[in-house]
């Protein structure tokens, strides 16, 4: 995991990027009625990418020593927001 510490992105930026991608995936799935299979699978793939970024933000914070109390709060809050977007 030490290679994560060399990433030029902050854990908070990774958190915000992940929740943004999860929100975009929810919008893509909403338009499933226009192109059923395309929107469903594209939305699912985007949600997986956003979720993986959410996993990596905590690992990045721990491995780089950039973990903060605000970052922990942001991460736990955006986790629920990302899930709520998909569940709408």
C-alpha positions, 0 to 999 in steps of 0.5 A, spaced: 500 500 500 506 504 500 505 506 492 498 509 494 502 514 498 505 517 492 499 519 489 499 526 487 491 527 490 489 528 497 484 523 500 479 528 500 479 529 493 478 522 492 472 522 496 469 527 493 470 524 486 468 517 488 461 520 491 460 524 484 461 518 480 456 515 484 451 520 483 452 520 476 451 513 475 444 514 479 443 519 473 445 514 468 441 509 471 435 513 471 435 514 464 434 506 463 428 507 459 431 510 453 436 505 452 435 499 457 441 495 457 446 500 456 444 505 461 443 499 466 450 496 465 454 503 464 451 506 471 453 499 474 460 500 472 460 507 474 457 505 481 463 500 481 468 505 480 466 510 485 465 505 490 472 503 489 475 510 489 471 510 496 475 504 498 482 507 496 481 514 499 481 511 506 487 507 504 490 513 501 489 517 508 492 511 512 498 510 508 500 517 506 499 520 513 494 525 511 488 522 515 484 528 518 478 528 523 474 532 517 477 527 512 474 521 516 467 525 517 467 527 510 468 519 508 463 517 512 458 522 510 459 521 503 459 514 503 451 514 505 450 520 500 453 515 494 449 509 496 442 514 497 443 516 490 443 510 487 437 507 492 433 514 490 
